[in-house]
């Protein structure tokens, strides 16, 4: 690891990224993946917020897939951009308004409406963003929880790091931050899906599937759909609605049910406005999903040694010593002010 980067590093919480954005001033914010000099997004100040522009397209990623080797699942993909924008609430499902209209219809039923969550809805952070649902009752088949739990503990071993370094074009030493840390699928499971599950667990009615979970997602889809179907058949008071963003899972509901709503993934990532706090979230999710990213001259690590259990922690590694000194000074001032707990 570059000694200067190690020396000019500091661990912060997610919201403290705002200090860094403030120090950039009117300078455009460019987020890229430093191992391949792969530019992801650019943000320029616009009014009280930012104007976002995606800097890569699907072809840019396809050209790199040959270099990724067997680690294509660990390095960035074009879909990661839309995924992180969805988690940050910068984009929504294309048919989210149709779902909100359906909620009004469900509210008039004389049955108890259960929103049955497919696994992907937890991975997309749906519950925490669905504040428009009043007093939600969630139905979760234990297969869903088992799918998430089975992915939580995948970790990088030294040989993984070495082989990924062989694939990298630049700054391969940054991968040392990931040794013995969570792999990409585990980061998504732990920092998104499992966190969502805990967020709503007081509102969850969990039901046990008759068959055990498998390692095949399509088989698990069938188990989940059949379990919800059985719940519907044996509980006249209930009206379960299966929520999924997976076409295969929704197709299984045709014919014998259950009632479902298929969310369509955001198709338009063109330039759009976003608030400052949503840009902070976007940078955070880029760092979490990809392990680390670079924001102008600052490497932001979402996964690193001694991170602890608080997933909001990030490690900032500065290439610019002067910016590092200014940032740490501002950070200390802000933390002291927060300790005063001054009422607004």
Protein Blocks (a to p, Z undefined) as FASTA:
>chain_A
ZZklmmmgcdddfklmmmmmmmnmmaccddddfklopafbdcddehjbccdddfbdfklm
mmmmmmnmmmlmmmccfklmmmmmmmnomaccfklmmmmmmmmmmmmpcbdcdddddfkl
mmnommmmmmmbghiacdddfklmmmmmmmmmgccdfklmmmmmmmpmbhklmmmmmgop
acfklmmmmmmmmmmmmmmmmmpccdddfbdcdfbfklmmmmmmmmmmmmmmmmmkbccd
dddfbfklmmmmgojapadddddddfbfcdcdddfklmmmmmmmmmmmnopacehjaccd
fbdehkbjblkbccdddfblklmmmmmmmmmmmmmmmmnopaZZ
